[in-house]
């Protein structure tokens, strides 16, 4: 039969109890910190998307406008080829109910969707004759993205046209919008950094409280085998225990105080 030293057993039990109390105190702090960190990361990701989304959406809409002009030119050139090779005339008109520009000829039609950012200010029916001739006229679109005015100027040169773009928005306004966006982004970053610093500060306080609680437990256990008062120093922490209370101080400042009843 093995004999166990009662003092050693008692010491091990106290160490186990102290470690258990420390873990019970520390693990919730770890979980809380992990949740806060996850929320901050998700917040940064959401903020990045929030800041970048208007720019991304603007780029997509600008590409849609560019695609419209390219498709319009291709359809126009195809009509010119038909007039020369098949001797077919083509009618071009704006279908307002569907927001489409329609090229119609004897053997078919082509519908071109007008982007939602392009407002049709003026579009008269166009007739490209069998010879390819088109009467001179001007059609007009306005982009709501940057208030650019687009004029399709059909010239007296057997069906050719030119798109004249005029941006009515002043550069200073665009610069002001860019500066505002940068200011919002900078302010958001400052707020996030402040939150991260506060999280780091709270983590340090939690770690300090953990060490202080363990030191207070050690001082309280030591008081059981001593009379009067116990004082334990660990690094910059000083734990003082008597029969009325246990106090843990750091550089003369109380960080933990337990009253005995």
C-alpha positions, 0 to 999 in steps of 0.5 A: 500500500502506497503512502501519500504525504498529507502535506504534498496532497494538500499542496497539490489539491490547492494548486489544482484548485487555484489553476481550476479557478484561473481557467474558469476565469480566463476561458470566458475572457478568451471566448469573449475576446475571440468574438470581439475580434471576429466582429471587428474583422467582419466589420472591417470586411463589411466597411471595405465592401461598403466603401468599395461598392459604389465605385464597383457599381459605377464601373459596372454601369459605365461598362454597360454604357460603353457596351451600348455604344459599341453594340449601336455602332455594330448594328449601324455598320451592319445596316450599311452593309445590308444597304450595299449588298442586299439593297435593303433599307433599315428603320431605326427608332426608340421603343420607349416602353421597353427602353430599347433602340430597334433596328428593323429591316425587311428580313429581321430586327435587332433590339438594343437595350438602353442602360438604366443610366442613359436617359433618352432626351431626343430620338427621332426615327431614322431611315437608312435608305437602300442606298445607305443615305441617311438624312442629317439629324441629331439624337441625344442621350444623357448619362446620369452617372456623370451628367455627360451629354451624348449627341449622335450627329448623323452627318451628310456623308452617306450614313456616317455619324459621330458621337459627341460627348460633353461632360457638364459636371464641373471637375471641382465637384468630382474632386469634392466627392473624391475627397469626401469619400477619402475622408469617410474612409479615413474616419472609418479606419480611425474608428476601427483602430480605436476599437482595436486599441481598446480591445488590446487594452481590455485584454491586458486588463483581463490578463492582469486580473487573472494574474491578480486572482491567482496571486490573491488565491496564493496569498489566501492559502498562505494565510491559513498556515500563518498568523497575522498578515501575509505579503507576496510579491510577484514581479510588479504585483504585491498581494497582502492578505489578513483575516479581513481582506486580500488586496492585490496592488500594482505600483501602489494602485489597487487592482483587486480587493476581496473582503472576508466575511 
